[in-house]
Amino acid sequence: MSPDMLPLFFERGGSEMRRALTALIALCFLIPLPAASAKEKVTLTIMWADWEPAHLLLKLAEEFTKETGIEVRGNFVPWPQYHDKMFVEFASRKTSFDICLPDSQWIGEAVEGGHLLELTDWIKEKVDLNNYPEMVIKSYSEYPDGSGRYYGVPGLLDFVLFAYRKDLFEDPKEKEEFKKRYGYELKVPETWEQLRDIAEFFTRPEQNLYGIAMWQAPLATAGLVDEFLGLFWSKGGRLWSGYEDKKVVGYLNDEAGYEAAKLWVELYKFHPPGAANYSVDEVLTAMQQGLVAMAAIYAAFYPALTDPKKSRYADKIGFFMSPAAVDPSGKKHHYVQLGGQGMSISAYTPHKEEALKFLEWWIREETQWKFAEAGQITPDKRVVYDDRFLKLAPINEVVRKSLPLLRDFWEIPEYNEMAEYMSRKLNQACLGQITPKEAMDDIARRHEEILRAAGYYGR
């Protein structure tokens, strides 16, 4: 049909055609708009170490999904590969995760690289910082120290505590013999000096029993330095002159530093053979198998000691806080080495709004109670200072007592090199290759070299 015949067609018999076109137009209005106009379903991915707290977080997140419709999944990495996996993705400027829980000392490295979303304004609006100890906020959230700039919320509280064999400590014969030899009662030690005596007392190679197991491996993470610093600070030790100046020589290797290193090396004599490479698994195994009377662990690992499927002495293990110590002048100090992780948002996530919703859900008191009720450790003072908390886990009295004593080490990007060198030198001292004093002198010189090369002294 030619175009000039269309008017004639509609005039002569096109009523049916008109009705058909009218129906077609109406149908077009009934067809839904393309799916692109509907909001895309979001799934958040959380990167964390592959351990029990991470799996519990994912389980709790099911409630967040019910509330918001936002799915949550985990990308959990074994501890030895965790740092490198996270920072390789950061370096690519495109991460497979939206939320991450970097270890406390990694925050400077992550912030300096531009990898974490700054949360300062959001935290001022959404978070009551009074709900957390000041040291927790400094270590998990703020960078640089004292800047008032925030890049995360508190995640998992972790710190050094000690496990001990209650059956040995409470044995009447052991108590009588200990008092005869040392002149005071056998009980959980209040000072590192007492801990040294108890470790010596229970070191009995002929019985395949040793006094203590601590992390001794020359590693930057999960190595010697992660457990040494509680003793170092309690002995009056200083890592440097202060955050601003960062002078190390004459501070780290002063008399207090020498005394701390000397006591650490002495404690090594009461370890099982081969302890120079002890890290997380080796210390846990030594305690699980009854090879040692005491062990220093990070609190989050305690379930491995109280689970009868894993530990031969599960019903005989108790816990005590990291002890105080006496400095060279006779003054007592008490610090507990902090670990743990904050919860941050990748700067490269396309789902910033949804990730912020998750952080807001996480810091609710209700969520923190559920985390604690499952046996995990929250730094939220609303929970920790409620007496109901004490009944939830066998370590919780230690958690409460340790909270105001927490201290953390360097969070600057150079921490890894500094921690590895310190662990390696003190490990050499334990093995008798150098003296404790030589170790601390070497560490102080090398730390200043690292800081100078990084440009801190020219700023």
Buried (B, 14 or more C-beta within 10 A) or exposed (E): EEEEEEEEEEEEEBEEEEEEEEEEEEEEEEEEEEEEEEEEEBEBBBBBBBBBBBEBBBEBBEEBBEEBEBBBEBBBBEBBEBBEBBBEBBEEEEBEBBBBBBBBBBBBBBBEBEBBBBBBEBBEEEBEBEBBBEBBBBBBBBBBEEEEBBBBBBBBBBBBBBBBBBBBBEBEEBBEEBEEEBEEEBBBBBBBBBBBBBBBBBBEEEEEBBBBBBBBBBBBBBBBBBBBBBBBBBBBBBBBBEEEEBBBBEBBBBEBBBBBBBBBBBBBBBBBEEBBEBBBEBBBBBBBEBBBBBBBBBBBBBBBBBEEEEBEBBEBBBBBBBBBBBBBEEEEBBBBBBBBBBBBBBBBBEBBEBBBBBBBBBBEEEBBBBBBBBBBBBBBBBBBEBEEBEEBBBBBBBBBBBBEBBBBBBBBBBBBBBBBBBBBBBBBBBEEEBBBBBBBBBBBBBBBEBBEEBEBEEE
